[in-house]
Amino acid sequence: APLPGAPTAALRFAFVSCQNYEQGFYAAYRHLAQDDLDLVVHLGDYIYETSSTGAVPRRHESPAETVSLSDYRNRFACYKSDPDLRRAHQHVPWIVTWDDHEVENDYAGDQSENRDDPKWFLERRANAYQAYYEHLPLRRASLPRGPDLQLYRRFAFGDLATFHVLDNRQYRSDQVCAEGRRGGGNLVEHCSARLNPAATIWGDAQERWLDAGLDASRARWNVLAQSLMMAQIKTRSPAGADVFWTDGWDGYAGARARFLARLALRRPSNPVSIGGDIHSFWANELKPEFDDERSPVVAAEFVGTSISSRGIPYQTTAKALPLNPHVKFFDSRLRGYVRCELSSARWRTVFRAVDQVEDPRSSMRTLATFVVEDGRSNVLSG
């Protein structure tokens, strides 16, 4: 990589996420390895901790759910037995961050989805973090200390781009408006707690680190590399109420508004958020107040579909798009990855989709392209 601040004309990278081994093959990685990239950014769900019960193209090796250190190590070994994933690692350097399935679905800090004893869960988290560190490219500064691992960090590519790589799981407060004894995410209609500005996904220390890094950055493009979609997405219940999903940023809407308002005030150069988790392609414009048409667009956002994990229901979400005018593109029907081509003048995003995730030799095509011009945050068809 070019030294920080060095004149840099171009950068070409891909970002990926959500590669459930059982739900499809990794043809996307075979194509990615041939795509003449400078970098791959993995945004989480590199492994899945549980196994499927129905018909799937291939199976995890046992156990059904990973808990011990050897369980997590073996799960990583299972995933890395795939030749196309290995080829992608061989051909391109990687930057990684996690989401939830590297430990347990929908965990939040020391809180498990199933409300397990926090002491027991932190032992499980320590096992998962240790295996993650052993199997993925991380610096010694990220060496785990029990259940803790320093993951958020920063990468500069000359004067063209700085990647602010974020941790959306380790420091977050518990999901709001949980139902019954179960934790994790829920679809909610009336949940004022999600507007609480004291709730957090990043935690105070990470948020201060991000603010300081954005203030100090002299890069043309500031990339927020994190596991989730940041834009609001609301659907409607049959009774006409707005519905939101609480494990994503919509469950932490107060924290999101606080951060995006700071972006509007501080105006770092060309912030662009990249995310995963939701198994679908999205192009969005980020605003401090999504329901206020006068609220300024402060950043562009691109969200990648999954490498192999099943997509969210297409028709239900597509029907809700008129409620979300900041969404410029959505498609959950295809698996693939996102390629980004950066110059000092513009950012170009290319959504790349495989035709058949059940076929390890599947062909691949371009689904859509978008452009963000230097000095503007609007997402344009490109």
C-alpha positions as CSV (number, residue, x, y, z in Angstrom):
1,A,0.0,0.0,0.0
2,P,1.2,3.6,-0.6
3,L,2.5,5.4,2.5
4,P,-0.1,7.6,4.3
5,G,-0.3,11.0,2.6
6,A,1.6,9.8,-0.5
7,P,0.0,10.9,-3.9
8,T,-2.2,8.0,-4.9
9,A,-4.2,8.1,-8.2
10,A,-6.5,5.1,-7.8
11,L,-7.6,2.3,-5.5
12,R,-9.7,-0.7,-6.5
13,F,-11.1,-2.9,-3.7
14,A,-14.0,-5.2,-3.0
15,F,-16.1,-5.8,0.1
16,V,-17.8,-9.0,1.1
17,S,-19.8,-10.5,4.0
18,C,-22.0,-13.3,5.2
19,Q,-20.7,-16.6,3.7
20,N,-22.8,-19.4,5.3
21,Y,-20.9,-22.5,4.1
22,E,-24.0,-24.6,4.1
23,Q,-26.2,-22.3,2.1
24,G,-24.2,-22.1,-1.1
25,F,-20.8,-22.3,-2.8
26,Y,-18.2,-19.6,-3.2
27,A,-18.2,-18.9,-6.9
28,A,-18.2,-15.2,-6.0
29,Y,-14.7,-15.6,-4.5
30,R,-13.5,-17.4,-7.7
31,H,-14.4,-14.3,-9.7
32,L,-13.2,-11.9,-7.1
33,A,-9.7,-13.5,-7.2
34,Q,-9.6,-12.6,-10.9
35,D,-10.8,-9.1,-10.5
36,D,-7.4,-7.2,-10.3
37,L,-8.1,-5.8,-6.8
38,D,-5.8,-4.0,-4.4
39,L,-7.7,-5.1,-1.3
40,V,-10.7,-7.1,0.1
41,V,-12.6,-5.9,3.1
42,H,-14.6,-8.5,4.9
43,L,-17.5,-7.0,6.9
44,G,-18.5,-9.9,9.1
45,D,-20.1,-13.4,9.4
46,Y,-17.0,-15.1,8.0
47,I,-18.3,-18.3,9.8
48,Y,-21.7,-19.3,11.1
49,E,-21.9,-20.8,14.6
50,T,-25.0,-22.9,14.0
51,S,-25.9,-25.6,11.4
52,S,-28.9,-25.9,9.2
53,T,-31.5,-28.6,9.7
54,G,-33.1,-28.6,6.2
55,A,-31.8,-29.4,2.8
56,V,-28.6,-27.5,1.9
57,P,-26.0,-27.7,-0.8
58,R,-23.3,-28.8,1.7
59,R,-22.8,-29.4,5.4
60,H,-20.8,-28.0,8.2
61,E,-18.6,-30.5,10.0
62,S,-19.9,-31.2,13.6
63,P,-20.9,-29.9,16.1
64,A,-24.3,-28.4,15.4
65,E,-23.3,-25.3,17.4
66,T,-19.8,-24.0,18.2
67,V,-19.0,-23.2,21.9
68,S,-15.5,-24.4,22.7
69,L,-12.2,-23.2,21.3
70,S,-11.8,-26.4,19.3
71,D,-15.3,-26.0,18.0
72,Y,-14.6,-22.5,16.6
73,R,-11.2,-23.6,15.3
74,N,-12.8,-26.5,13.4
75,R,-15.5,-24.3,12.0
76,F,-12.9,-21.9,10.5
77,A,-11.0,-25.0,9.2
78,C,-14.2,-26.2,7.5
79,Y,-14.8,-22.8,5.8
80,K,-11.2,-22.6,4.7
81,S,-11.4,-26.0,3.1
82,D,-13.2,-24.2,0.2
83,P,-10.7,-23.7,-2.6
84,D,-12.3,-20.5,-3.9
85,L,-12.1,-18.9,-0.5
86,R,-8.5,-19.9,-0.2
87,R,-7.8,-18.5,-3.7
88,A,-9.2,-15.2,-2.7
89,H,-7.0,-15.0,0.3
90,Q,-4.0,-16.1,-1.8
91,H,-4.5,-13.4,-4.5
92,V,-5.5,-10.3,-2.5
93,P,-4.7,-8.8,0.9
94,W,-7.6,-8.7,3.3
95,I,-8.9,-6.3,6.0
96,V,-11.5,-7.9,8.3
97,T,-14.1,-7.0,10.9
98,W,-16.8,-9.1,12.5
99,D,-20.5,-9.2,13.0
100,D,-22.4,-11.6,15.2
101,H,-22.1,-15.1,13.8
102,E,-18.4,-15.3,14.5
103,V,-19.6,-15.8,18.1
104,E,-23.4,-16.1,18.3
105,N,-26.4,-14.7,16.5
106,D,-27.4,-11.2,17.6
107,Y,-25.1,-11.0,20.7
108,A,-24.6,-7.6,22.2
109,G,-21.5,-7.0,24.3
110,D,-21.7,-9.6,27.1
111,Q,-25.4,-10.3,26.4
112,S,-26.2,-13.5,24.5
113,E,-29.3,-13.9,22.3
114,N,-30.6,-16.6,24.7
115,R,-29.9,-14.6,27.9
116,D,-27.2,-17.1,28.9
117,D,-25.3,-16.4,32.1
118,P,-22.9,-13.5,31.2
119,K,-19.9,-15.2,32.8
120,W,-20.5,-18.3,30.7
121,F,-21.1,-16.3,27.6
122,L,-17.9,-14.3,28.0
123,E,-16.0,-17.6,28.2
124,R,-17.7,-18.6,24.9
125,R,-16.8,-15.2,23.4
126,A,-13.2,-15.6,24.5
127,N,-13.1,-18.9,22.6
128,A,-14.6,-17.3,19.5
129,Y,-12.3,-14.3,19.5
130,Q,-9.2,-16.5,20.0
131,A,-10.1,-18.6,16.9
132,Y,-10.9,-15.4,14.9
133,Y,-7.5,-14.0,15.7
134,E,-5.8,-17.3,14.8
135,H,-7.4,-17.7,11.5
136,L,-7.6,-14.1,10.0
137,P,-5.1,-11.4,9.2
138,L,-4.8,-9.3,12.3
139,R,-1.9,-7.4,13.9
140,R,-0.4,-8.3,17.2
141,A,-2.2,-5.3,18.7
142,S,-5.4,-7.4,18.3
143,L,-4.1,-10.3,20.4
144,P,-7.1,-11.4,22.5
145,R,-7.0,-10.8,26.3
146,G,-9.6,-13.2,27.5
147,P,-13.0,-12.2,26.1
148,D,-11.6,-8.8,24.8
149,L,-10.0,-8.1,21.4
150,Q,-9.0,-4.7,20.0
151,L,-10.5,-4.8,16.6
152,Y,-11.2,-1.2,15.6
153,R,-8.3,0.3,13.7
154,R,-7.4,2.5,10.7
155,F,-5.7,1.9,7.4
156,A,-4.5,4.7,5.1
157,F,-3.9,4.3,1.4
158,G,-1.8,7.3,0.4
159,D,-3.7,10.5,0.2
160,L,-6.7,8.9,-1.5
161,A,-8.5,6.8,1.1
162,T,-8.5,6.1,4.8
163,F,-10.5,3.0,6.1
164,H,-11.9,3.4,9.6
165,V,-12.6,-0.2,10.5
166,L,-15.3,-0.5,13.2
167,D,-16.5,-3.1,15.7
168,N,-20.3,-3.2,15.9
169,R,-20.6,-6.0,18.5
170,Q,-18.1,-6.0,21.4
171,Y,-19.2,-2.7,23.0
172,R,-22.8,-2.3,22.1
173,S,-25.7,-1.9,24.6
174,D,-28.3,-4.6,24.6
175,Q,-31.0,-4.5,21.9
176,V,-34.2,-2.7,23.0
177,C,-37.8,-3.9,23.2
178,A,-36.9,-7.6,23.5
179,E,-39.8,-10.0,23.6
180,G,-40.1,-12.4,26.6
181,R,-36.9,-13.9,27.9
182,R,-35.2,-13.9,24.5
183,G,-32.8,-11.2,23.6
184,G,-31.4,-10.2,20.2
185,G,-33.2,-8.4,17.4
186,N,-37.0,-8.1,16.9
187,L,-39.3,-6.4,14.5
188,V,-41.0,-3.7,16.6
189,E,-43.9,-1.2,16.0
190,H,-43.9,1.0,19.1
191,C,-40.5,1.2,20.7
192,S,-39.4,4.6,21.8
193,A,-36.4,3.1,23.5
194,R,-34.7,2.8,20.1
195,L,-34.5,6.6,20.0
196,N,-32.5,6.8,23.2
197,P,-29.3,8.7,22.4
198,A,-27.5,7.0,25.3
199,A,-27.8,3.6,23.6
200,T,-24.7,2.7,21.6
201,I,-23.3,0.3,19.0
202,W,-19.7,1.5,19.1
203,G,-19.3,2.4,22.8
204,D,-17.9,5.8,24.0
205,A,-14.2,5.1,23.5
206,Q,-14.6,3.8,19.9
207,E,-16.9,6.7,19.0
208,R,-14.3,9.2,20.3
209,W,-11.6,7.4,18.4
210,L,-13.7,7.6,15.2
211,D,-14.5,11.3,15.7
212,A,-10.8,12.1,16.2
213,G,-9.8,10.1,13.2
214,L,-12.3,11.7,10.9
215,D,-11.2,15.2,12.2
216,A,-7.5,14.4,11.6
217,S,-8.0,12.7,8.2
218,R,-6.5,14.4,5.1
219,A,-7.6,11.6,2.8
220,R,-9.9,12.3,-0.1
221,W,-12.3,9.4,0.8
222,N,-13.1,8.4,4.4
223,V,-14.5,4.8,4.4
224,L,-16.6,3.7,7.4
225,A,-16.1,-0.1,7.2
226,Q,-18.6,-1.6,9.6
227,S,-20.9,-4.7,9.5
228,L,-24.4,-3.2,9.4
229,M,-26.5,-1.1,7.1
230,M,-26.7,2.4,8.6
231,A,-29.7,3.8,6.7
232,Q,-33.1,3.7,8.1
233,I,-35.4,1.1,6.6
234,K,-39.0,1.1,7.8
235,T,-41.8,-1.2,6.7
236,R,-45.5,-1.0,7.5
237,S,-47.6,-3.4,9.6
238,P,-51.1,-4.4,8.4
239,A,-52.5,-1.9,10.9
240,G,-50.4,0.9,9.3
241,A,-47.7,1.2,12.0
242,D,-44.1,1.8,11.2
243,V,-42.0,-1.3,11.8
244,F,-38.2,-1.4,12.5
245,W,-35.6,-4.1,13.1
246,T,-33.8,-3.6,16.4
247,D,-30.5,-5.5,15.9
248,G,-29.5,-3.1,13.2
249,W,-28.9,0.6,13.3
250,D,-32.7,1.2,13.4
251,G,-32.6,-0.2,16.9
252,Y,-30.1,2.4,17.9
253,A,-31.6,5.3,16.0
254,G,-30.7,7.9,18.6
255,A,-27.0,6.9,18.4
256,R,-27.2,7.0,14.6
257,A,-28.7,10.5,14.5
258,R,-26.1,11.7,17.0
259,F,-23.3,10.5,14.8
260,L,-24.7,11.7,11.5
261,A,-25.4,15.1,13.0
262,R,-21.7,15.3,13.9
263,L,-20.8,14.4,10.3
264,A,-23.0,17.3,9.1
265,L,-21.3,19.6,11.6
266,R,-17.6,18.5,11.1
267,R,-17.8,17.7,7.4
268,P,-14.9,15.3,6.9
269,S,-13.9,14.7,3.3
270,N,-16.2,12.4,1.4
271,P,-17.4,9.9,4.1
272,V,-18.8,6.7,2.6
273,S,-20.2,3.9,4.7
274,I,-19.9,0.2,3.6
275,G,-21.8,-2.5,5.3
276,G,-23.2,-6.1,5.1
277,D,-25.3,-8.3,7.4
278,I,-28.6,-7.9,5.6
279,H,-27.9,-10.3,2.6
280,S,-28.9,-7.8,0.0
281,F,-27.6,-5.0,-2.2
282,W,-28.4,-1.4,-1.2
283,A,-27.3,2.1,-2.3
284,N,-28.4,4.8,0.2
285,E,-28.0,8.4,1.1
286,L,-27.4,9.0,4.9
287,K,-29.1,11.9,6.7
288,P,-29.3,12.8,10.4
289,E,-33.1,12.8,10.2
290,F,-34.4,10.3,7.6
291,D,-38.0,11.4,7.9
292,D,-37.2,15.1,7.3
293,E,-36.9,15.9,3.6
294,R,-34.9,19.0,4.5
295,S,-32.3,17.1,6.4
296,P,-29.0,17.2,4.5
297,V,-27.3,14.2,2.9
298,V,-24.1,13.8,4.8
299,A,-22.7,10.5,3.5
300,A,-23.2,7.9,0.8
301,E,-23.7,4.3,1.8
302,F,-23.3,1.0,-0.1
303,V,-24.3,-2.3,1.4
304,G,-23.3,-5.6,-0.1
305,T,-25.3,-8.8,-0.5
306,S,-24.1,-12.1,1.0
307,I,-21.5,-14.3,-0.5
308,S,-23.8,-17.3,0.0
309,S,-26.2,-16.7,2.9
310,R,-29.9,-16.6,2.0
311,G,-31.4,-13.2,1.2
312,I,-34.2,-11.4,3.0
313,P,-37.7,-11.5,1.4
314,Y,-37.6,-9.3,-1.7
315,Q,-41.3,-8.4,-2.3
316,T,-41.9,-7.3,1.3
317,T,-38.9,-5.0,1.3
318,A,-39.4,-3.7,-2.2
319,K,-43.0,-2.8,-1.3
320,A,-41.7,-0.6,1.5
321,L,-39.2,1.4,-0.6
322,P,-41.6,4.4,-1.1
323,L,-41.4,4.9,2.6
324,N,-37.6,5.2,2.4
325,P,-36.8,7.8,-0.4
326,H,-33.2,7.8,0.7
327,V,-32.8,4.3,-0.7
328,K,-31.6,4.5,-4.3
329,F,-31.3,0.8,-5.0
330,F,-32.3,-2.5,-3.4
331,D,-32.1,-6.2,-4.4
332,S,-32.0,-9.2,-2.2
333,R,-32.5,-12.0,-4.8
334,L,-28.8,-12.5,-5.7
335,R,-25.5,-13.4,-4.0
336,G,-22.2,-11.7,-4.7
337,Y,-19.9,-8.9,-3.7
338,V,-19.3,-5.2,-4.3
339,R,-16.3,-3.7,-6.2
340,C,-15.3,-0.1,-5.6
341,E,-13.1,2.0,-7.9
342,L,-11.7,5.2,-6.4
343,S,-10.0,8.2,-7.9
344,S,-9.6,11.7,-6.6
345,A,-12.6,12.8,-8.8
346,R,-15.1,10.0,-8.0
347,W,-16.1,6.8,-6.3
348,R,-17.6,4.1,-8.5
349,T,-19.5,1.2,-7.0
350,V,-20.2,-2.0,-9.0
351,F,-22.7,-4.6,-7.6
352,R,-21.5,-8.0,-8.8
353,A,-23.9,-11.0,-8.7
354,V,-23.5,-14.7,-9.2
355,D,-26.2,-16.4,-11.3
356,Q,-26.5,-19.6,-9.2
357,V,-25.1,-19.8,-5.7
358,E,-25.7,-23.6,-5.7
359,D,-23.2,-23.9,-8.5
360,P,-19.5,-23.6,-7.6
361,R,-18.7,-22.8,-11.2
362,S,-21.5,-20.2,-11.6
363,S,-21.0,-17.3,-14.0
364,M,-21.1,-13.7,-12.7
365,R,-22.6,-10.4,-13.9
366,T,-22.8,-6.8,-13.1
367,L,-26.2,-5.9,-11.5
368,A,-25.9,-2.1,-11.1
369,T,-23.3,0.7,-10.9
370,F,-23.3,3.9,-8.9
371,V,-21.1,7.0,-8.7
372,V,-20.3,9.5,-5.9
373,E,-18.6,12.6,-7.0
374,D,-15.8,14.2,-5.0
375,G,-17.3,16.9,-2.6
376,R,-20.9,15.5,-2.9
377,S,-22.6,12.7,-1.0
378,N,-25.5,12.0,-3.4
379,V,-25.6,8.5,-5.0
380,L,-25.9,8.7,-8.7
381,S,-26.5,5.9,-11.2
382,G,-23.3,5.2,-12.9
